[in-house]
Amino acid sequence: MIRFALRLSLAGGREAAGRLVIIATAVALGVGMLLATLAGMNAVDAQNGRYAWLNTTVEASSPDASADPMWWLIREDFHQGRSIGRVEVAALGPDAPVPPGIPRLPGPGEFYVSPALGELLRSTPAAELGDRYPGHEVGTIARVGLPSPDSLLIVIGRTPAELEPLGAQKVTRIMTVSPSQCGNGCYVGINRDGMALILSVVAAALLFPVLIFIGTATRLAATRREQRFAAMRLVGATPRQISVISAVESTMAAAAGTLAGFGLFFAIRPALAAIPFTGEPFFTADLSLTAADVLLVALGIPLGAVVASWLALRRVQISPLGVSRRVTPKPPHAWRLVPLVAGLAELTYFIGRRPPTTNGQLTAYLSGFLLILVGLVLAGPWLTMVGARVLARRASRPATLIAARRLADNPRAGFRSVSGLIVALFVTSVATGTITTYVANRGEPRTDSVAATSLSKSFRPDDGPPPTAEQIPAELAAIPGVRSVTLVHTNPDRDGRRGIVTCAELERLAVFGSCPAGARVASVTDDLIGMRAFDLTNDTYVWDAADIDPAEVDRQPILSVVVDTTSRSAFERARTTLIEAFPAGRYPVSTAEWESNSARLMRQFQQLANVVMLASLPIAGCSLAVTVAGGLSDRKRPFSMLRLTGVRLRTLRRVVALETVTPLLLVAAVAIGMGLLAAHLFLRAQLDYTLRAPEASFYLMVAGGLAASLGIIASTLPLLRRITGPETARNE
C-alpha cells in the first residue's frame, strides 16, 4: 500500500506534483522560522553566559584560602554614543584569577582590548579616546570573553595603590554564573525571560501565517482528492488504506519541506546573527541547535502533517458518500465578539489602576492583549460575514453580488486564508504604536539638543572631597569647539542631586534654561538638563528659584562641571580631559547617551515588529493565492458553465478577486485598528501617555505588503482562462 501511495503521489500528474511542491515550500518556511526562533533563544543564553565575568564583584569570594586576591573595578565609558566596558585590575599575587579571553592579567601600563575597540582606537585621534587608557596594548580579548562581535571592552592593568582609592573591590575568583541564573543582583547582562517572551511573541506572529499557509496548501484541490478517495472506498478500499495513502503523500511533502527548512535556516543564519535584537549582534555560532531542538523539529513536523492530513479526510473515512452531502455552513454568531470586548475592557479598567508590581503588570496587560488577539481570530468569520452582507446590499454589478453572496454563505472559509494576518498586523501595530509613543516621550534627544551637545561630570560624596574651582582643568575651555564650561554648586537646602547656578550665569549661557521672573539664583540638576531631556521639542526650560544670595553660590562645594560643545570631536576631547583629571567615580556622560540606550533597544524591537509584518504579508498572499488556485480547480465546471451562458471572463475574474481582496483588506483594517487601540489603552494605563500616530513609514510598509499580497493573488487569475474553457464543461 505504501508503494502504491508513493506511485499515486509521484505519478499523479501536474496537479499532484504542484500540490507536493506547495506543501513542501510551506513546511520549509515554517521549519526555517521555527529553527530560527529556537536558535535565537539559544543565542541569548550563549551571549548572556559571556556577560558573566563582567559581574565579578557580585560573586562571593572563593573559599580556597590559597587563591590570591586582586583589585577589580568596572565602569562604563562612552564614545560617540557607544558604550565601552572598562575593567581595571591589579593582582595581589601570582595566582590571581584571570578573566576569560586573555592569557594573563595585564601588568601596570598594559591592557587587552576587544577587536572592535582596538580598531576604534586605531582610527580615532588619541586625544578623543586613546589618552583615557594608560599604557599600551599587549593583546586582544578572545571571543570566549566577548558577549558580541561588536563589544567594546578593555582590561587595564594598574597598581594596587592606583585602584584602591578609586573604589575598587577585592575579588578572589571570576564570576561564572550567567546573569540568567544570577540571584545576587547582576547588573550587566540580558533579561533572558524578557527576551524569551519577546522572541516567543515574534515566533508566534511569524509561525501563525505559515501554519495557515500549510493548512491551505494541504487543502489544495481538496474536493477532487476527496472524490478520488471516496471512489477508492466504493471499490473496496478500507479507511485504514485511505489513511495510509494520505499519510504517505503528506509525509513526503513534509519530509522534503523539513529538509529544505534546515537548509533555509543555515543559509540565513549569518544574516540572523547580525540582527542586534538584544542590543548587540551575535556570533554566528551562537545561533546553534541542541539535539532536542533537531529531533523535535525533524520528527514533529512530519508527524503533524500526518495528523493534519487525517483530520482533513475524516469525512471520507467515515463514509465514501459523505463528500457528496454538502450543505451551507451555519452562519457565525455575534457571541464571537465577547473575548474581544473583554480584552478591551480589561485594558481600560487598569487606566488609573496600574498594578504595583512587575508581575502584576505583566499578568494584567498580557492577558488583555491575549484576549483581544483571541477575540480577533474568533470574531473574524463574523466580521467577514457582516462585511460581505454590507457589500451585497450595496452591490451594483453582478460580480460584486456573486462574490458577496459566496462570502456571506461561508465566511469561515473566506476568513481562514487571511487569518494569519491577524497576529502579524496586531502584534506589529501594538509594537509600533507603543514604541513610537515611548520614543516620542522618552526617547533620544535631538542631536542638536543641548542634552546631546553637553556632558557633565558629577562629584559624589563616595568619590572623595569635591574639587575646587582651581582644580578644574583650564585646558577644557581652550579645546576648539567648547562653547562653555559651567560649575554647578551644591544647593545647601536640597538633596545631593540638586545644585544652584546664578540667574546671570544662566542668561549668559542661554541654552541651559532660564530663571523665573524676579529670581537671582536657580535650583538646577547636576547636568543642567533634568526632566526637560524628555521634552524633545525645544531647549527652553524655566528652573525653580533658590532661596540663597548670589554671593553665596561660589562658596558652596562644587557638585558638577558641565561642558557644552559644538562638535563631536570637541565633545570627546572634553570627556578625555575630564577622565584624566578626575579618574574616580562615574565617567562624564551626556543625558542623550543615557537615554539613547533605551531608545536604541526600542528601535530594535521595532525592527523585529517590521520583520514580522513584512514577512507575514507575502506569506498571507501566498495562502490566498493557493486558496484561489484551489478554489478555481474545484469550481472549474461551474465557471465553465457560466462562460457558456455568456458571462464574460473579466466578470469571473472580478468575482474571484473580490472574494479574496475583501477579507484581506477587512482583516488588515480591523487588526491595525485594534492593535493601535490596545497600544493606546496600555500606554494610558502604564505610562499615562497618549498614543502618537505611527510614522508614515509604518503605513507605507503596510501598503507595500498588501500590494505584494495583491500582486501574488493577481498572478493566479490567468488560470481562469485555461481551466474554464468549453472543453471542461463538455468532458465532465
C-alpha positions as CSV (number, residue, x, y, z in Angstrom):
1,M,0.0,0.0,0.0
2,I,2.9,2.4,0.8
3,R,4.4,1.7,-2.7
4,F,1.0,2.3,-4.3
5,A,0.7,5.6,-2.4
6,L,4.2,6.7,-3.5
7,R,3.3,5.9,-7.1
8,L,0.0,7.8,-6.8
9,S,1.7,10.8,-5.3
10,L,4.6,11.0,-7.7
11,A,2.8,9.9,-10.9
12,G,-0.4,11.8,-10.2
13,G,0.2,14.4,-12.9
14,R,1.0,18.1,-12.8
15,E,-1.7,18.8,-10.2
16,A,-0.3,16.3,-7.7
17,A,3.3,17.5,-8.3
18,G,2.2,21.1,-7.8
19,R,0.5,20.2,-4.6
20,L,3.6,18.5,-3.2
21,V,5.8,21.4,-4.1
22,I,3.5,23.9,-2.5
23,I,3.1,21.9,0.7
24,A,6.9,21.4,0.9
25,T,7.5,25.1,0.4
26,A,5.1,26.0,3.2
27,V,6.6,23.4,5.5
28,A,10.1,24.7,4.7
29,L,9.1,28.3,5.6
30,G,7.6,27.1,8.9
31,V,10.6,24.9,9.8
32,G,13.1,27.7,8.9
33,M,11.2,30.2,11.2
34,L,10.8,27.7,14.0
35,L,14.5,26.8,13.9
36,A,15.4,30.5,13.8
37,T,13.3,31.0,16.9
38,L,14.8,28.1,18.8
39,A,18.3,29.1,17.8
40,G,17.6,32.7,18.8
41,M,16.7,31.6,22.3
42,N,19.9,29.5,22.5
43,A,21.9,32.5,21.2
44,V,20.5,34.8,24.0
45,D,21.7,32.2,26.6
46,A,25.1,31.9,24.9
47,Q,25.6,35.7,24.8
48,N,24.3,36.1,28.3
49,G,26.8,33.5,29.6
50,R,29.7,35.5,28.2
51,Y,28.5,38.6,30.2
52,A,29.0,36.6,33.4
53,W,32.6,37.6,34.1
54,L,31.7,41.3,34.0
55,N,29.6,40.8,37.1
56,T,32.6,39.5,39.1
57,T,32.1,41.7,42.1
58,V,28.7,40.1,42.7
59,E,30.2,36.7,43.2
60,A,31.2,35.7,46.7
61,S,34.9,35.3,47.5
62,S,36.4,31.9,46.9
63,P,36.6,29.6,49.9
64,D,40.0,28.5,48.7
65,A,42.5,30.2,51.1
66,S,45.3,29.7,48.6
67,A,43.7,31.9,45.9
68,D,45.4,35.2,45.5
69,P,43.1,38.2,45.5
70,M,43.1,41.1,43.1
71,W,41.6,44.6,42.9
72,W,38.8,44.8,40.5
73,L,37.0,47.9,39.1
74,I,34.5,48.0,36.3
75,R,32.9,51.2,34.9
76,E,31.1,52.3,31.8
77,D,32.7,54.8,29.4
78,F,31.2,56.2,26.1
79,H,32.4,57.2,22.7
80,Q,30.2,58.7,20.1
81,G,27.2,57.3,22.0
82,R,28.6,53.7,22.1
83,S,29.1,52.1,25.5
84,I,32.6,50.9,26.4
85,G,33.2,48.4,29.3
86,R,36.3,49.4,31.2
87,V,37.8,46.8,33.6
88,E,40.8,47.7,35.7
89,V,42.7,45.1,37.7
90,A,45.7,44.8,40.0
91,A,47.0,41.4,41.0
92,L,48.0,40.9,44.6
93,G,49.8,37.6,43.9
94,P,50.9,35.2,41.2
95,D,47.7,33.1,41.4
96,A,45.2,35.8,41.0
97,P,42.2,34.7,38.8
98,V,42.3,35.6,35.1
99,P,39.2,36.7,33.2
100,P,38.2,34.6,30.1
101,G,39.6,35.7,26.7
102,I,43.0,36.8,27.9
103,P,46.1,34.6,28.7
104,R,47.2,36.5,31.8
105,L,46.3,39.6,33.8
106,P,47.8,42.7,32.3
107,G,50.5,44.4,34.4
108,P,50.7,48.1,35.2
109,G,50.9,50.0,31.9
110,E,49.4,47.2,29.8
111,F,45.9,46.5,28.5
112,Y,43.9,44.0,26.4
113,V,41.2,45.2,24.1
114,S,38.3,43.7,22.1
115,P,38.8,43.6,18.4
116,A,36.1,46.3,17.8
117,L,37.7,48.6,20.4
118,G,41.2,48.0,19.0
119,E,40.0,49.1,15.6
120,L,38.3,52.1,17.1
121,L,41.4,53.1,19.0
122,R,43.5,52.9,15.8
123,S,41.0,55.0,13.8
124,T,40.3,57.7,16.4
125,P,42.6,60.6,17.5
126,A,44.3,59.8,20.8
127,A,43.0,63.0,22.4
128,E,39.4,61.8,21.8
129,L,39.8,58.3,23.1
130,G,43.2,56.6,23.4
131,D,44.6,59.0,26.0
132,R,41.9,57.8,28.5
133,Y,43.7,54.4,28.8
134,P,47.1,54.4,30.4
135,G,49.8,52.1,28.9
136,H,50.0,50.2,25.7
137,E,48.1,47.3,24.1
138,V,49.5,43.8,24.7
139,G,46.8,41.6,23.2
140,T,43.3,41.1,22.0
141,I,40.4,39.7,24.1
142,A,39.3,36.4,22.5
143,R,35.8,35.5,21.6
144,V,35.2,33.5,24.8
145,G,35.3,36.7,26.7
146,L,33.2,38.8,24.3
147,P,29.4,38.9,24.5
148,S,29.3,40.1,20.9
149,P,31.5,40.7,17.9
150,D,30.9,44.5,18.3
151,S,31.6,44.6,22.1
152,L,33.8,47.5,23.2
153,L,35.8,46.1,26.1
154,I,39.2,46.9,27.7
155,V,41.0,45.2,30.6
156,I,43.6,47.6,32.0
157,G,46.5,46.7,34.4
158,R,47.0,49.0,37.3
159,T,48.9,49.0,40.6
160,P,47.1,48.4,43.9
161,A,47.9,51.9,45.0
162,E,46.2,53.3,41.9
163,L,43.0,51.2,42.2
164,E,42.2,51.2,45.9
165,P,41.4,55.0,46.1
166,L,39.1,54.7,43.1
167,G,36.7,52.4,44.9
168,A,37.9,49.0,43.6
169,Q,36.9,45.8,45.3
170,K,39.0,42.8,46.2
171,V,37.9,39.5,44.5
172,T,39.4,36.0,44.5
173,R,37.5,34.4,41.6
174,I,35.9,35.4,38.4
175,M,32.1,35.2,38.1
176,T,30.9,32.3,36.0
177,V,27.2,32.3,36.7
178,S,25.1,33.6,33.8
179,P,23.0,36.7,34.5
180,S,20.0,34.5,33.7
181,Q,20.7,32.4,36.9
182,C,22.3,35.2,39.0
183,G,20.2,35.9,42.1
184,N,22.5,38.4,43.7
185,G,21.9,41.5,41.6
186,C,23.9,41.0,38.5
187,Y,24.0,44.4,36.8
188,V,25.5,43.5,33.4
189,G,23.7,41.2,31.0
190,I,20.3,40.4,29.4
191,N,16.9,39.9,30.9
192,R,16.6,36.4,29.5
193,D,13.0,35.9,30.5
194,G,12.0,39.2,28.8
195,M,13.9,38.3,25.6
196,A,12.3,34.8,25.6
197,L,8.9,36.4,25.9
198,I,9.6,38.8,23.0
199,L,11.0,36.0,20.8
200,S,8.0,33.8,21.6
201,V,5.6,36.6,20.5
202,V,7.7,37.1,17.3
203,A,7.8,33.4,16.6
204,A,4.0,33.1,17.1
205,A,3.4,36.1,14.9
206,L,5.6,34.6,12.2
207,L,4.5,31.0,12.5
208,F,0.8,31.6,12.6
209,P,0.6,32.8,9.0
210,V,2.9,29.9,7.9
211,L,0.7,27.4,9.7
212,I,-2.3,28.9,7.8
213,F,-0.3,28.6,4.6
214,I,0.5,24.9,5.4
215,G,-3.2,24.2,6.2
216,T,-4.3,26.0,3.0
217,A,-1.8,24.0,0.9
218,T,-2.9,20.7,2.3
219,R,-6.5,21.6,1.3
220,L,-5.4,22.4,-2.3
221,A,-7.7,20.5,-4.7
222,A,-9.4,19.0,-1.6
223,T,-12.7,18.4,-3.4
224,R,-11.0,16.4,-6.2
225,R,-8.9,14.4,-3.7
226,E,-11.9,13.6,-1.5
227,Q,-13.8,12.4,-4.6
228,R,-10.8,10.3,-5.6
229,F,-10.5,8.7,-2.2
230,A,-14.3,8.2,-2.0
231,A,-14.1,6.3,-5.3
232,M,-11.4,4.1,-3.8
233,R,-13.7,3.4,-0.8
234,L,-16.6,2.5,-3.2
235,V,-14.4,-0.1,-4.9
236,G,-13.3,-1.7,-1.6
237,A,-10.5,0.3,0.0
238,T,-10.7,0.4,3.8
239,P,-10.5,3.5,5.9
240,R,-7.0,2.4,7.1
241,Q,-5.8,2.1,3.5
242,I,-7.1,5.6,2.6
243,S,-5.3,6.9,5.7
244,V,-2.0,5.3,4.7
245,I,-2.3,6.8,1.2
246,S,-3.0,10.2,2.6
247,A,-0.3,9.9,5.2
248,V,2.4,8.9,2.7
249,E,1.6,11.9,0.5
250,S,1.7,14.3,3.5
251,T,4.8,12.7,4.9
252,M,6.7,13.0,1.6
253,A,5.9,16.7,1.3
254,A,6.6,17.4,5.0
255,A,9.9,15.5,5.0
256,A,11.1,17.3,1.9
257,G,9.9,20.6,3.4
258,T,11.6,19.8,6.7
259,L,14.9,19.1,5.0
260,A,14.6,22.3,2.9
261,G,13.7,24.2,6.1
262,F,17.0,23.1,7.8
263,G,18.9,24.3,4.7
264,L,17.0,27.6,4.7
265,F,17.9,28.1,8.4
266,F,21.6,27.5,7.8
267,A,21.5,29.8,4.8
268,I,20.1,32.7,6.6
269,R,21.9,32.1,9.9
270,P,24.7,34.7,9.3
271,A,22.1,37.4,8.5
272,L,20.1,36.5,11.6
273,A,23.3,36.7,13.7
274,A,23.8,40.3,12.6
275,I,20.4,41.4,13.9
276,P,21.1,43.2,17.3
277,F,17.7,42.5,18.9
278,T,19.4,42.2,22.3
279,G,21.3,45.5,21.7
280,E,24.3,43.7,20.3
281,P,24.7,41.3,17.3
282,F,25.5,37.6,17.9
283,F,28.4,35.4,16.8
284,T,27.1,33.1,14.1
285,A,28.0,30.1,16.2
286,D,25.7,31.3,18.9
287,L,22.7,30.5,16.8
288,S,23.0,26.8,17.5
289,L,20.6,24.0,17.8
290,T,20.5,21.4,20.5
291,A,19.9,17.7,19.8
292,A,16.5,18.1,21.4
293,D,15.7,21.0,19.0
294,V,16.7,19.0,15.9
295,L,14.7,15.9,17.0
296,L,11.7,18.0,17.9
297,V,11.5,19.6,14.5
298,A,12.7,16.7,12.3
299,L,10.2,14.3,13.8
300,G,7.4,16.6,15.0
301,I,6.7,18.4,11.7
302,P,6.2,15.3,9.5
303,L,4.1,13.7,12.4
304,G,2.0,16.9,12.5
305,A,1.5,16.7,8.7
306,V,0.2,13.2,9.0
307,V,-2.3,14.2,11.7
308,A,-3.4,17.2,9.7
309,S,-4.0,15.0,6.7
310,W,-6.0,12.5,8.7
311,L,-8.2,15.3,10.1
312,A,-8.7,16.8,6.7
313,L,-10.0,13.5,5.3
314,R,-12.1,12.3,8.2
315,R,-15.3,12.7,6.2
316,V,-14.1,10.2,3.6
317,Q,-13.0,7.8,6.3
318,I,-16.5,7.9,7.9
319,S,-18.4,7.3,4.7
320,P,-17.5,7.2,1.0
321,L,-20.7,9.0,0.2
322,G,-20.0,11.8,2.8
323,V,-18.3,14.0,0.3
324,S,-21.4,14.4,-1.8
325,R,-23.5,15.6,1.1
326,R,-22.6,19.3,1.2
327,V,-24.7,22.0,2.8
328,T,-24.3,25.7,3.5
329,P,-22.5,26.0,6.9
330,K,-24.3,27.7,9.8
331,P,-23.5,31.4,10.0
332,P,-21.3,32.6,12.8
333,H,-22.9,34.4,15.7
334,A,-22.1,37.7,17.4
335,W,-21.0,35.9,20.7
336,R,-17.6,35.7,19.0
337,L,-17.1,39.4,19.9
338,V,-17.2,38.6,23.6
339,P,-13.4,37.9,24.1
340,L,-12.5,41.0,22.0
341,V,-14.7,43.2,24.1
342,A,-13.4,41.6,27.3
343,G,-9.8,42.3,26.4
344,L,-10.5,45.9,25.6
345,A,-12.5,46.3,28.8
346,E,-9.6,44.8,30.9
347,L,-7.0,47.2,29.5
348,T,-9.5,50.1,30.0
349,Y,-10.0,49.0,33.6
350,F,-6.3,49.4,34.5
351,I,-6.2,53.0,33.4
352,G,-5.5,54.8,36.7
353,R,-5.3,51.4,38.4
354,R,-1.8,50.2,37.4
355,P,-0.7,47.2,39.3
356,P,2.2,48.0,41.7
357,T,4.4,45.0,40.8
358,T,6.1,44.0,37.6
359,N,4.5,40.5,37.7
360,G,1.1,42.1,38.3
361,Q,1.6,44.4,35.3
362,L,2.6,41.5,33.0
363,T,-0.4,39.5,34.1
364,A,-2.8,42.4,33.6
365,Y,-1.6,43.6,30.2
366,L,-0.5,40.4,28.6
367,S,-3.9,38.7,29.4
368,G,-5.6,41.8,27.9
369,F,-3.6,41.6,24.7
370,L,-4.1,37.8,24.5
371,L,-7.9,38.2,24.9
372,I,-8.0,40.8,22.2
373,L,-5.9,38.6,19.9
374,V,-8.1,35.5,20.5
375,G,-11.2,37.7,20.1
376,L,-10.0,38.9,16.7
377,V,-9.4,35.4,15.5
378,L,-12.8,34.2,16.8
379,A,-14.6,37.3,15.5
380,G,-13.0,37.2,12.1
381,P,-15.7,35.0,10.4
382,W,-18.5,37.1,11.9
383,L,-16.8,40.3,10.8
384,T,-16.3,38.8,7.3
385,M,-20.0,37.8,7.1
386,V,-21.1,41.3,8.2
387,G,-18.8,42.9,5.6
388,A,-20.0,40.6,2.9
389,R,-23.6,41.3,3.6
390,V,-23.0,45.1,3.5
391,L,-21.2,44.6,0.2
392,A,-24.1,42.6,-1.1
393,R,-26.6,45.3,-0.2
394,R,-24.5,47.9,-1.9
395,A,-23.6,45.8,-5.0
396,S,-24.3,47.4,-8.3
397,R,-22.6,44.8,-10.5
398,P,-23.2,41.1,-10.9
399,A,-19.6,40.2,-9.9
400,T,-19.8,42.1,-6.7
401,L,-23.2,40.5,-5.8
402,I,-21.9,37.0,-6.6
403,A,-18.7,37.4,-4.6
404,A,-20.5,39.0,-1.6
405,R,-23.1,36.2,-1.5
406,R,-20.4,33.5,-1.6
407,L,-18.5,35.2,1.2
408,A,-21.7,35.6,3.3
409,D,-22.6,31.9,2.8
410,N,-19.3,30.6,4.0
411,P,-17.4,33.4,5.9
412,R,-15.2,30.9,7.7
413,A,-13.6,29.8,4.5
414,G,-13.1,33.3,3.4
415,F,-11.5,34.4,6.6
416,R,-9.4,31.3,7.1
417,S,-7.0,32.1,4.3
418,V,-6.2,35.5,5.7
419,S,-6.4,34.8,9.5
420,G,-2.6,34.6,9.6
421,L,-2.5,38.3,9.1
422,I,-4.4,38.9,12.4
423,V,-1.5,38.0,14.6
424,A,1.2,39.7,12.5
425,L,-0.7,43.0,12.0
426,F,-2.0,43.1,15.6
427,V,1.5,42.5,17.1
428,T,3.1,45.0,14.7
429,S,0.5,47.7,15.4
430,V,0.8,47.3,19.1
431,A,4.6,47.4,19.0
432,T,4.7,50.3,16.6
433,G,2.2,52.4,18.5
434,T,3.8,51.7,21.8
435,I,7.4,52.3,20.6
436,T,6.6,55.4,18.6
437,T,4.9,57.0,21.6
438,Y,7.6,55.9,24.1
439,V,10.4,57.2,21.9
440,A,8.5,60.5,21.4
441,N,8.1,61.0,25.1
442,R,11.2,59.3,26.5
443,G,13.5,58.8,23.5
444,E,16.8,60.0,22.5
445,P,17.0,63.9,22.3
446,R,17.7,65.6,19.0
447,T,21.3,65.6,18.0
448,D,21.3,69.4,18.1
449,S,19.7,69.5,21.6
450,V,21.8,70.7,24.5
451,A,21.1,67.3,26.1
452,A,23.2,65.8,23.3
453,T,25.9,68.5,22.9
454,S,26.8,68.9,26.6
455,L,28.3,66.4,29.1
456,S,28.7,66.6,32.8
457,K,31.0,65.1,35.4
458,S,29.4,64.9,38.9
459,F,31.2,64.6,42.2
460,R,29.6,62.2,44.7
461,P,30.5,62.1,48.4
462,D,31.7,58.5,47.9
463,D,34.3,59.7,45.4
464,G,36.1,61.8,48.0
465,P,36.1,65.6,48.5
466,P,34.9,67.7,45.6
467,P,37.5,69.7,43.6
468,T,38.0,73.4,44.0
469,A,37.5,75.8,41.1
470,E,41.3,75.9,40.7
471,Q,41.4,72.1,40.1
472,I,39.1,72.3,37.1
473,P,41.4,71.8,34.1
474,A,41.9,75.2,32.4
475,E,42.5,73.4,29.0
476,L,38.8,72.5,28.9
477,A,37.9,76.0,27.8
478,A,40.8,76.0,25.3
479,I,39.6,73.0,23.3
480,P,38.4,74.1,19.9
481,G,34.6,73.6,19.8
482,V,34.0,74.0,23.5
483,R,31.2,76.6,23.9
484,S,31.2,76.9,27.7
485,V,32.4,75.3,31.0
486,T,30.0,75.7,33.8
487,L,30.4,74.9,37.5
488,V,27.3,73.8,39.3
489,H,27.5,74.2,43.1
490,T,25.7,72.2,45.8
491,N,22.3,73.5,47.0
492,P,22.5,73.6,50.8
493,D,18.8,73.5,51.1
494,R,18.1,70.4,48.8
495,D,19.3,66.8,48.4
496,G,22.7,66.0,46.9
497,R,21.3,65.7,43.3
498,R,20.3,69.4,43.2
499,G,22.6,72.3,42.5
500,I,22.5,76.0,42.2
501,V,23.5,78.5,39.5
502,T,23.1,82.2,39.4
503,C,20.5,83.6,37.0
504,A,23.1,85.8,35.5
505,E,25.1,82.7,34.5
506,L,22.1,81.0,33.0
507,E,21.3,84.1,31.0
508,R,24.9,84.2,29.7
509,L,24.8,80.5,28.8
510,A,21.4,80.9,27.1
511,V,20.9,77.2,26.2
512,F,20.5,75.8,29.7
513,G,17.2,77.4,30.5
514,S,16.2,80.5,32.5
515,C,15.1,81.7,35.9
516,P,11.6,82.7,36.9
517,A,10.8,86.4,36.9
518,G,12.5,88.2,39.8
519,A,14.7,85.3,40.8
520,R,18.5,85.7,41.2
521,V,19.6,82.0,41.8
522,A,18.1,78.9,40.2
523,S,17.8,75.4,41.7
524,V,19.1,73.1,38.9
525,T,20.0,69.5,38.4
526,D,23.7,68.5,38.3
527,D,23.7,68.1,34.5
528,L,21.7,71.4,33.8
529,I,19.2,69.2,31.8
530,G,16.9,67.4,34.2
531,M,13.5,66.3,33.1
532,R,13.4,68.5,30.1
533,A,15.5,65.8,28.3
534,F,12.2,64.1,27.8
535,D,10.8,67.2,26.0
536,L,12.3,66.8,22.6
537,T,10.6,69.8,21.1
538,N,12.8,72.6,22.3
539,D,15.5,73.6,24.8
540,T,13.5,76.2,26.7
541,Y,13.1,75.5,30.3
542,V,12.3,77.6,33.4
543,W,14.0,76.4,36.6
544,D,12.7,76.8,40.2
545,A,14.1,79.7,42.2
546,A,16.6,79.0,45.0
547,D,16.4,81.0,48.2
548,I,20.1,81.9,48.5
549,D,22.1,85.0,47.9
550,P,24.1,85.0,44.6
551,A,27.3,85.9,46.5
552,E,27.0,82.7,48.4
553,V,26.8,80.4,45.3
554,D,30.6,80.2,44.7
555,R,31.2,79.4,48.3
556,Q,29.3,76.2,48.1
557,P,31.1,72.9,47.2
558,I,31.2,72.0,43.5
559,L,28.5,69.5,42.6
560,S,29.4,69.1,38.9
561,V,31.1,70.6,35.9
562,V,29.1,70.9,32.7
563,V,30.8,71.3,29.3
564,D,28.8,72.4,26.2
565,T,30.4,71.8,22.8
566,T,29.7,72.5,19.1
567,S,31.3,69.3,17.6
568,R,31.7,65.6,18.3
569,S,35.5,66.0,18.3
570,A,35.4,68.7,21.0
571,F,32.8,66.6,23.0
572,E,35.1,63.6,23.1
573,R,38.3,65.6,23.8
574,A,36.5,67.3,26.7
575,R,35.4,63.9,28.0
576,T,39.0,62.6,27.8
577,T,40.3,65.7,29.7
578,L,37.8,65.2,32.5
579,I,38.5,61.5,32.8
580,E,42.3,62.2,33.1
581,A,41.7,65.0,35.7
582,F,39.1,63.1,37.8
583,P,39.5,59.3,37.4
584,A,37.3,58.5,40.4
585,G,33.5,57.8,40.2
586,R,31.3,57.7,37.1
587,Y,32.8,59.0,33.9
588,P,31.4,62.1,32.2
589,V,28.4,61.4,30.0
590,S,25.6,63.3,28.3
591,T,22.0,62.9,29.1
592,A,21.4,61.9,25.5
593,E,23.7,58.9,25.8
594,W,21.8,57.6,28.8
595,E,18.5,58.0,27.0
596,S,19.9,56.6,23.8
597,N,20.4,53.1,25.3
598,S,16.7,52.5,25.9
599,A,15.7,54.3,22.7
600,R,18.1,52.1,20.7
601,L,16.7,48.9,22.2
602,M,13.2,50.1,21.4
603,R,14.1,50.8,17.8
604,Q,15.5,47.2,17.5
605,F,12.2,45.8,18.8
606,Q,10.5,48.0,16.2
607,Q,12.7,46.3,13.6
608,L,11.6,42.9,14.8
609,A,8.0,44.1,14.5
610,N,8.6,45.3,11.0
611,V,10.2,41.9,10.1
612,V,7.0,40.2,11.4
613,M,4.8,42.4,9.2
614,L,7.0,42.3,6.0
615,A,7.3,38.5,6.2
616,S,3.7,37.8,7.1
617,L,2.0,39.8,4.4
618,P,3.6,38.0,1.5
619,I,3.0,34.6,3.2
620,A,-0.6,35.6,3.6
621,G,-0.6,36.5,-0.1
622,C,0.7,33.0,-0.9
623,S,-2.0,31.5,1.2
624,L,-4.6,33.5,-0.7
625,A,-3.0,32.5,-4.0
626,V,-3.2,28.8,-3.1
627,T,-6.8,29.3,-1.9
628,V,-7.6,31.0,-5.2
629,A,-5.9,28.3,-7.2
630,G,-7.6,25.5,-5.2
631,G,-11.0,27.2,-5.5
632,L,-10.6,27.6,-9.2
633,S,-9.7,24.0,-9.6
634,D,-12.7,22.9,-7.5
635,R,-15.1,25.2,-9.3
636,K,-13.9,25.0,-12.9
637,R,-17.0,23.2,-14.1
638,P,-19.5,25.8,-12.7
639,F,-17.3,28.6,-14.1
640,S,-17.2,26.9,-17.4
641,M,-20.9,26.6,-17.5
642,L,-21.2,30.4,-16.6
643,R,-18.9,31.2,-19.5
644,L,-21.1,29.1,-21.9
645,T,-24.1,31.0,-20.8
646,G,-22.5,34.3,-21.7
647,V,-20.7,35.5,-18.6
648,R,-17.6,37.4,-19.6
649,L,-14.2,36.2,-18.4
650,R,-13.4,39.6,-16.8
651,T,-16.6,39.3,-14.7
652,L,-15.5,35.9,-13.4
653,R,-12.1,37.4,-12.6
654,R,-13.7,40.2,-10.7
655,V,-15.7,37.7,-8.7
656,V,-12.6,35.8,-7.7
657,A,-10.7,39.0,-6.9
658,L,-13.4,40.4,-4.7
659,E,-13.8,37.1,-2.8
660,T,-10.1,37.3,-1.8
661,V,-9.4,41.0,-1.6
662,T,-12.5,41.8,0.6
663,P,-11.4,39.6,3.6
664,L,-7.8,40.7,3.2
665,L,-8.4,44.4,3.4
666,L,-11.1,43.9,6.1
667,V,-8.7,41.9,8.3
668,A,-5.9,44.3,7.8
669,A,-8.0,47.3,8.8
670,V,-9.5,45.6,11.9
671,A,-6.2,44.2,13.1
672,I,-4.4,47.5,12.7
673,G,-7.2,49.5,14.4
674,M,-7.4,47.0,17.3
675,G,-3.6,47.0,17.7
676,L,-3.4,50.8,17.9
677,L,-6.4,50.9,20.3
678,A,-4.8,48.3,22.5
679,A,-1.5,50.2,22.5
680,H,-3.3,53.4,23.5
681,L,-5.0,51.7,26.4
682,F,-1.8,50.2,27.6
683,L,0.1,53.5,27.3
684,R,-2.6,55.3,29.3
685,A,-2.6,52.6,32.0
686,Q,1.1,52.1,32.3
687,L,2.8,55.4,31.5
688,D,-0.1,57.9,31.3
689,Y,0.9,58.7,27.7
690,T,-1.5,59.4,24.8
691,L,-0.9,57.3,21.7
692,R,1.2,59.1,19.0
693,A,0.3,58.3,15.4
694,P,2.8,56.0,13.8
695,E,5.2,57.5,11.3
696,A,4.5,57.4,7.6
697,S,7.0,54.5,7.1
698,F,4.6,52.2,9.0
699,Y,1.7,52.9,6.7
700,L,4.0,52.6,3.7
701,M,5.2,49.2,4.8
702,V,1.6,48.1,5.3
703,A,0.6,49.4,1.9
704,G,3.7,47.8,0.3
705,G,3.0,44.4,1.9
706,L,-0.7,44.5,0.9
707,A,0.3,45.4,-2.6
708,A,2.7,42.5,-2.7
709,S,-0.1,40.2,-1.5
710,L,-2.5,41.5,-4.1
711,G,0.2,41.0,-6.8
712,I,0.6,37.4,-5.7
713,I,-3.2,37.0,-5.9
714,A,-3.3,38.6,-9.4
715,S,-0.8,36.1,-10.6
716,T,-3.3,33.3,-10.2
717,L,-6.1,34.9,-12.2
718,P,-4.7,33.8,-15.7
719,L,-5.5,30.3,-14.6
720,L,-9.2,31.1,-15.0
721,R,-8.9,31.3,-18.8
722,R,-7.1,27.9,-19.1
723,I,-9.3,25.9,-16.8
724,T,-12.8,27.2,-17.7
725,G,-12.9,26.6,-21.4
726,P,-15.8,24.8,-23.2
727,E,-14.0,21.5,-23.1
728,T,-14.2,21.4,-19.3
729,A,-18.0,21.6,-19.3
730,R,-18.2,19.1,-22.2
731,N,-15.8,16.5,-20.7
732,E,-17.3,16.4,-17.2
